[in-house]
Amino acid sequence: MLFPKKFINKDKLINELTGKTIVITGASSGIGEQLAYYLGELTCHLILVARREEKLLHIKKTINTAKVSVYKADLRNQDDRRGFLSFIYNLDTDIDFFVNNAGISIKRSIYDSLDRFHDFQRTMSINYFAPVEILLSIIPNLERSNGQIINVSTINTLLVPFPYFSAYEASKQAFDTWFQSVSPELNARGIFTTSIYLPLVRTPMIEPTKTYQTKPAMSPNHVAQIISQSMYKKKRSFKPWWIFGGEVLSLFLRRVWEKFGYRFLK
């Protein structure tokens, strides 16, 4: 009930993606990996980037239909980001889709973070600075192809901020706000923009948090289907059907939470 199955119109997906080039960040595991496998059955060109080169090469070897180009990069590092951009332009191909999937999450009390400023630096580097720098470079390319930017976001950006996730939520909110701000300008130039707001997804990113192991979570393959469907439907956003209630509560009970929420943390 929480995560109803998505119907994928394969004919529409094939018509939309045949001969197209899709960039997927964070492609070596979780959502990015499953999306690569899902789209790899089509005659398109996948450009996959992630830190683990051996995993990227395994994915490339496994995919038989799509053309696959891989690039090892830690997108938290500016030199790696610029190396990746040079790699893209050396391929001399138009970019039709950019899937911003790479990210990092940290759950930690602010009192355990007083000597860990680097936690905030690395979350901002991958969740905000990386997609902004890449997009600033490839937006002209996407405009030529009337392309689409798909941002894999989180429902946390739609709800009242929650304790212990200050580094993660601030960085995801930063890019979500940036993306919503530039979307009207991009849309006016023929670039489609889509935000995918996800709940908990069972990926390696959540493994360090033991309490997540028993909670309901989407499968990466399910999310891959949601992203694939957005590629031909071109809707501006995807949200779980049940998140509306959370948005309403966050709006009307925000001040109550800010005033009394600390009592639940004691």
N, C-alpha and C positions, 0 to 999 in steps of 0.2 A: 504493500500500500504506500509506503514512503517513497519508493523508487520504482514507479511503473515503467514497464518495458517500452522502449521507443520503437516506433515503426519507421523503418528506413526504406524509402522509395529508391531502390537500386538503380532503376533507369534514370531517374533525375540526377542521382549522384554521379553516375557514369557520364551523363551528358555534361554535367557541370565541371567535372575534374579531368576528363580526357585531354591529354596534352598540356595540362596545367602544372605549374611549379608551386610546391607547398613547403614552406619553411616551418620546422617544428623545433622549438627549443626544449631542453630537458627531455631529450628523446631516448635516453638509455634505460629508463625504467618507468614504472607506473603508468600514468595517463599517456605520456608522450610515446612510450614504447608500444602500448596497445593501439594508439592512433596510427602509428607507423605501420603496424601489421595490418590494421583494418584497411587503410588506404593503399597499402602495398599490393592489394589484389587488383588495383586499377592501373590503367596505362597513363600514369602521371609521373612527375619527377619530384621525389622527396629529398629535401635538404635537411639532414638531421644533425643537430649539434648538442653536445653534452660533454661532461668531464671524462667519462669512461670510454676510451677509444675501443677497447676490446669488445665491449658490449655493443657499441655502434657497428663494428665490423661484423659481429655475429648477426645482428638484425639485417644488415645489408646482404649477407650471405643467404639468409633464410628467405628473403623476399625475392620472388622470381619474376613478377609481372612489371612492377613499377621500376623506373630508373631510380637509383639511390645514390646520393652523394653524402659523405659524412665528414664532419670536422670536429676534432677534439678541442674543447675550449672550456675554461672555467669563466663563465660570463660575469662573475664577480670582479674579474680582473680587466681593467680597461685595455691593456695591451692585447689580451685574448679577444676581447670584443672587436677591436679594430682589425685583428688578424682574421676574424671570422667575416667581417664585412669585406675585406679584400678578397677572401676566398669566394664569397658570393659573386662579386663583380667580375672576378676572373672566369667564372663559369659562363658569363655573357648570356644570361637568360633573364627573361622577365619574371618577376615574382607575382604570383596571383593570389596567394594566401600566406599570411604570417600568423602562426599560432603561438602566442606568448604563453608558454606552459611552465618554463623553468621557474623554480621558486624554492624557498626554504621557510620552515616554520620553527619557532622557538617558544617553548612554554617554560617561563622562569619568573619567579617573583622578582620585583624590582629590588628587594633587599638582598637577593642573591646575584644581582647584576651590578652592584655598585662599583666593582672593579672589572667589569666586563663590557666596556664601551664598544669593543670589537663586535659584540653580538648585534648591536644596532647598526654598525657600519656594514657588516656582511649581509644583513637582511635588506637594508636599503640598496646595497650594491646589486643584488640579484633581483629583488622584487620591484625595484623602481628605476634605478639608473640604467641597468642593462636594457630593458625594453625601450626606454626613452631614447637612449643613444642609438640603438639599432634602427628604431623607427624614424628618427630624424634623418637617417641616411637613406632609407629605402622608400620613404613616402613618395618621392618622384617616380620611382619604379612602379609602385602600386597604383599610382594615378594613371600611368600609361596603360596599365592592364585592366583598369577598373576593378582592382583587387579588393580583398577583404582582410581585415585585421580581426582576429578572434582572441580575446583576452580571457584566459582561464583564471577566474577570480574566486572569491569566497563569499558565503553568505554573511560572514563576520562584518563585511563592509556595509551591510544593510541593517545591522542591528546595533544596539547600544554596546560600546566597547566593554570588553570583559577583562578582569584582572588576570595577570600572569602572561598575557600575550601582547604586551605593549610594543615590543620590537616588531613582531609579525604584523599585528593589526595596523600599526602606523605605516609600515612599508606598503602593505596591500592597499590601504586606503589612499595612500599618496598616488599610486599609479592609477587606481580606479578613478580618482578625481581628475587627474591629468587626462585620462582617456575620455571621460565624459565631457571635459572641457574642449578638447580638440575635435571630438566626433562631428559636431555640426559643420566645422570647416572642411573636414575630410569628406563628409557626405556630399557637400556642395561641389566637390571636385570629382565625384564619382567613385569614391572609396567607401565600401560598406564597412560598418563597424559592429561587432557583436561582443557582448559581455556574457560569459558563462559563470553564473553564481552557484558555487557548489557547496554542499554540506561536507561532512566527513567522507573521505574517499580512502579505501583500504590500499594504501601505497606505502613504500618504504619510509616516506616522510613522517608517518604517524607512529612508526614502530617504537621510537624511544619513549613514548607516553603510554605507560601500561594500562591506564584507565580506558584508553581508546579501543583496546583489543576486544572488549565485550560490548561496545556500543554499535548501534546500526550504522552501516557505512555503505556507500556506493562502491561498485566494482569499477576498476579502471576501464574495463571493456565497455561497461555501460556508458561511462563518460565519453569514450571514444565515439560511440554511436551518436550521442548528443551533439558533439562537435561536428561530426560528419553531416548530420541532418542540418545543422546551421549553415553549412556551406552551400546548400541549394535553397534553403528557405530564406536566408538572409535576414532573419529576425534580429532585432536590436539586442535582445537579451533572452537568457534562459534562467528561470528560477524554479526551485522545487515548489510544487503546488501548495505546500503547507507553510511556506515562509511568510505568506501574507499576514498571518496571525502574529508572527514574531515582529514584523515591521510595525504593525499597529501598536503592539505592546511597547516596543522600543520608543515609539513616538509619544505615547500618552503616559507611560510610566517611567520615563527617563529620570525625571526629577526625584521620583520616589526611590528609584534604585540608587541614584547619586547620594541621597540623604541617608538611606538605611541599609544599602547593600553591604557596607563594611561589616555589618553584624554577622553575615553569613560566612565571612572569612576568618572569624576568630575560632 
